[in-house]
Amino acid sequence: MTEIASKQLFSKYDTAAELAAADAADLERLIKPVGFYRQKAVQIVKVSRTLLDRHAGSVPRTYEELIELPQVGPKTANCVLVYGFGVPRIPTDTHVHRVSNRLGLVRTKTPEATERRLMRTVPEEYWLHINELFIRFGKDLCRPIGPRCPQCSFTSFCRFYPKTKWSRDARRRGRKAARR
């Protein structure tokens, strides 16, 4: 959804100046595929104005400068760096956080802690790909509700799988087979 909304938005608005002058209702229409599109439309205008005022309309190229912008947090800053500038970072949303914890790559409570831990343990050459791969995996198989564990290749080391009905069913089938 984010990719669709981004394409729609940037096909009409090329610069921070254009976005700063945009009508919020028009932005809402363009980014409607994403959640909280009304609030995000207002924030896009605010951030664009800040870019004009503080950065001559250019998007900062450092994490530290990006998170100084209004409504830009760690995930957004990392997404800008990765997808806008090709800078190796690990944007960590709920999917990346969930998948990383379930597969035992980390044991963390927040996406920010997950990001820090992954950046310490995963070789930098893989950072650009983690977000996209884990989001797809988290949406298709390792879903928050109704995960598709039977279709997953990682159940042998997944920390979540033993808690599922499929694991319990497999253990029951194993015990029945052993009794025969």
C-alpha positions in Angstrom: 0.0 0.0 0.0 2.8 2.4 0.9 4.4 1.9 -2.5 1.2 2.6 -4.3 0.5 5.7 -2.3 4.1 7.0 -2.8 3.9 6.5 -6.6 0.5 8.3 -6.7 1.8 11.2 -4.6 5.2 11.7 -6.3 3.6 11.4 -9.8 1.8 14.6 -9.1 4.1 16.4 -6.6 7.8 16.6 -7.4 9.2 19.0 -4.9 8.9 20.0 -1.3 7.7 23.4 -2.5 4.8 21.7 -4.4 3.9 19.6 -1.4 4.1 22.5 1.0 1.5 24.4 -1.2 -0.7 21.3 -1.8 -4.3 21.0 -0.7 -4.5 18.5 2.1 -7.7 17.0 0.5 -5.8 16.3 -2.7 -3.0 14.6 -0.7 -5.6 12.5 1.1 -7.0 11.3 -2.1 -3.5 10.3 -3.4 -2.4 8.5 -0.3 -5.7 7.0 0.7 -4.4 3.4 0.3 -2.3 3.8 3.5 -3.7 4.0 7.1 -4.2 7.3 8.8 -4.1 9.0 5.4 -5.8 12.2 6.7 -3.3 12.8 9.5 -0.4 11.8 7.1 -1.6 14.4 4.5 -1.4 17.2 7.1 2.0 16.0 8.2 3.3 15.8 4.6 2.5 19.5 4.2 4.2 20.3 7.6 7.3 18.3 6.8 7.5 19.9 3.3 7.3 23.4 4.8 10.1 22.5 7.3 12.2 21.2 4.4 11.8 24.5 2.7 12.6 26.5 5.8 15.5 24.5 7.2 17.0 22.7 4.2 16.2 24.8 1.2 13.7 22.2 0.0 16.2 19.3 0.0 15.7 16.1 1.9 18.5 15.6 4.5 20.8 12.7 3.9 21.6 11.8 7.5 19.6 9.9 10.1 20.2 12.6 12.7 18.9 15.4 10.5 15.9 13.3 9.4 14.6 12.5 12.9 14.7 16.2 13.7 11.9 16.8 11.2 8.3 16.9 12.5 6.6 13.5 12.6 9.7 11.7 11.3 10.7 8.8 13.6 13.3 6.1 13.3 11.4 3.9 10.8 10.6 6.8 8.4 14.1 8.2 8.6 15.5 4.7 7.8 13.1 4.3 4.9 14.2 7.6 3.4 17.8 6.6 3.7 17.3 3.1 2.3 14.8 3.8 -0.4 15.6 7.4 -1.2 19.4 7.3 -1.0 20.5 3.6 -0.9 22.1 4.1 2.5 22.4 0.8 4.4 20.0 0.9 7.4 17.2 -1.5 8.7 13.8 0.2 8.7 12.0 -1.7 11.5 8.2 -1.8 11.5 5.8 -4.1 13.2 6.5 -6.9 10.6 10.3 -6.8 10.9 10.0 -6.7 14.7 7.5 -9.6 14.9 9.4 -11.8 12.4 12.8 -11.1 14.0 11.5 -12.1 17.4 9.6 -15.2 16.2 12.6 -16.5 14.3 14.8 -16.0 17.3 17.1 -13.4 15.7 16.4 -11.0 18.6 14.6 -10.9 21.9 13.3 -7.4 22.1 10.2 -5.5 23.2 10.2 -2.6 20.7 10.9 -2.1 17.0 13.6 0.4 17.9 15.4 -2.2 20.1 15.0 -4.8 17.3 16.6 -2.3 14.8 19.6 -1.7 17.1 20.1 -5.4 17.7 19.8 -6.4 14.1 22.3 -3.7 13.1 24.8 -5.1 15.6 24.3 -8.7 14.5 23.4 -8.8 10.8 26.2 -8.0 8.3 25.7 -4.5 6.7 25.6 -6.0 3.2 22.2 -7.4 4.0 20.6 -4.4 5.7 19.1 -2.9 2.5 17.1 -6.1 1.9 15.9 -7.1 5.4 12.9 -4.6 5.5 11.4 -5.6 2.2 11.9 -9.4 2.8 10.7 -9.4 6.4 7.6 -7.3 5.6 6.6 -9.6 2.7 7.2 -12.7 4.9 5.3 -11.0 7.8 2.4 -10.2 5.6 2.2 -13.5 3.7 3.2 -16.2 6.2 4.2 -14.9 9.6 1.1 -12.9 10.1 0.2 -11.5 13.5 -3.2 -13.2 13.4 -3.7 -16.5 11.5 0.0 -17.2 10.7 0.5 -19.8 8.0 3.0 -22.0 10.0 2.3 -25.2 8.0 3.6 -23.4 4.9 6.7 -22.1 6.6 10.2 -23.6 6.2 11.4 -22.1 9.5 9.3 -24.0 12.0 12.2 -26.1 13.2 13.8 -23.0 14.9 10.9 -20.6 15.2 10.2 -19.5 18.8 6.5 -18.9 18.0 5.7 -22.3 16.3 5.7 -24.4 19.5 2.8 -22.2 20.8 0.6 -22.9 17.8 -2.1 -25.4 17.2 -0.1 -26.9 14.3 2.8 -27.7 16.7 0.4 -29.3 19.2 -1.3 -31.3 16.4 2.1 -32.5 15.1 3.1 -33.6 18.6 -0.2 -35.5 19.1 0.3 -37.2 15.7 3.8 -38.2 16.7 2.7 -39.6 20.0 -0.1 -41.6 18.4 2.4 -43.0 15.8 4.9 -44.0 18.5 2.2 -46.0 20.3 1.4 -48.1 17.3 
